[in-house]
Amino acid sequence: MTTAIDAPEQPAGHAPMGVLGATAVVAGSMIGSGVYLLPATFGPLGSISILGWGAATAAALAIGGMFASLGAAAPEARGMAGYVQAGLGRFAGVLTTVMYWSLCWFGNVAIALAVAGYAAFFAPPLASAGPRLAVTLAAIWISILACWVGPRLVARIEGLTLLVGLAPVVLAATLGWLAFDPHVFQASWNPQGLGVGAALRGSALVAFWAFLGVESAAAVAGVVRDPARNVARATLAGVLLAAVIYIAACTALMGLMPAIQLARSSAPFADAARVLMGFGGAAVIALCALARAAGCLTGWTLVVSETTRSAADQGAFPEVFRTRPGERSSLRNLLAAGLLMSAVAAATVTPELGDQFGRLANVAVLLSLYCYVLAGASLIRLAPRPLPVILALAGMGASALLVVTAPREDLLWSLAPVVAGAALYLPLRRRRS
């Protein structure tokens, strides 16, 4: 799970990146720790969930095309809220800021849950609800402490864990196919006897969790050579590359382990590695996933804190959250983020890890989709020409189709930040007046 925030300025004296570099940005922003628990979430549905991957990939391509056009229509905009505010005004920009901020801490809890899940590989009692919550909370507050020490520590943690985090996914996407059993895959095809429509509704939304960050090429358009052509190409190539890796990895797992085992697994990639390499190899994979999830959580905790500060500086959040640029992350902002994430972790706990992860991922995805719909509407206002309008409608339509697949409870969870954003804007507007 990764979503770009600000588009960097073109550095003086540095050559802009080409289509390959921009493709790496898009794929790299999506390929991360978010996939570590998806096979367990798909387990109850069975291998028919591959249909959800197809739908999510198509939606990501449509939304990516929309952002490629939006980046050209609003080249000076910075981040998701900047794109929306450029076409729809201040209120829509504030609302987008609140929704983006909220999806960050819902997503962070999902990443912390991955830490707990892979820790349970080494200590199975941690997989039960109470101990799992304790480990999730510990991961959250350790990341808060790391961010309080400073951004340099966060950067070092991210750098150290980045490459090792790819090992579980790459191993499953390659070596996993050597032991793939088509009989296991077929036997797990549809254990609930769902129709195609129901299977899509149960899998497409959470599968899109893996594609958060699809707008990254548009966000860095300022440092891309010939952005009018290369941003769209990079978006298409990056989405397809991420889709191939994700689908290959998750499908391989469905041919290694029966659906019921995946559904009960707290560390599906490690459990699959046990089939291939025994406990020793599985322990290495679990450690890689654990380390990367912890590193990713630390980085995204800093993102939450900095988003809070940036929003306060822009007048979207109360002034109490403001800090000076370059100042060490405000303890007040970090504590607020920690308390919010802890409350969400406690409120969403379920007996099965996959169910809790699905709820958190769905809410984060829904909040991102609301932002995408507003971004599409902004594009129509900014560039009312046939091609941009078609791309905007395609992106908005794909987002809306994913939204209607959401369970009712997840929709209610996701609407709370929308209401809060609207309520927050009114007193801030009065104060400025």
Sequence and secondary structure as in RCSB ss.txt:
>XXXX:A:sequence
MTTAIDAPEQPAGHAPMGVLGATAVVAGSMIGSGVYLLPATFGPLGSISILGWGAATAAALAIGGMFASLGAAAP
EARGMAGYVQAGLGRFAGVLTTVMYWSLCWFGNVAIALAVAGYAAFFAPPLASAGPRLAVTLAAIWISILACWVG
PRLVARIEGLTLLVGLAPVVLAATLGWLAFDPHVFQASWNPQGLGVGAALRGSALVAFWAFLGVESAAAVAGVVR
DPARNVARATLAGVLLAAVIYIAACTALMGLMPAIQLARSSAPFADAARVLMGFGGAAVIALCALARAAGCLTGW
TLVVSETTRSAADQGAFPEVFRTRPGERSSLRNLLAAGLLMSAVAAATVTPELGDQFGRLANVAVLLSLYCYVLA
GASLIRLAPRPLPVILALAGMGASALLVVTAPREDLLWSLAPVVAGAALYLPLRRRRS
>XXXX:A:secstr
           TT   B HHHHHHHHHHHHSSGGGTTHHHHHTTT GGGHHHHHHHHHHHHHHHHHHHHHHHH T
T  HHHHHHHHHH HHHHHHHHHHHHHHHHHHHHHHHHHHHHHHHHHSGGGGSHHHHHHHHHHHHHHHHHHHHH 
HHHHHHHHHHHHTTTHHHHHHHHHGGGGG  HHHHHHTS TT   HHHHHHHHHHHHGGGGTTTTHHHHTGGGBS
SHHHHHHHHHHHHHHHHHHHHHHHHHHHHHHS HHHHHH SSHHHHHHHHHHHHHHHHHHHHHHHHHHHHHHHHH
HHHHHHHHHHHHHTTSS GGG   TTS   HHHHHHHHHHHHHHHHHT  SSHHHHHHHHHHHHHHHHHHHHHHH
HHHHHHH  SHHHHHHHHHHHHHHHHHHTTS HHHHHHHHHHHHHHHHHHHHHHHHH 
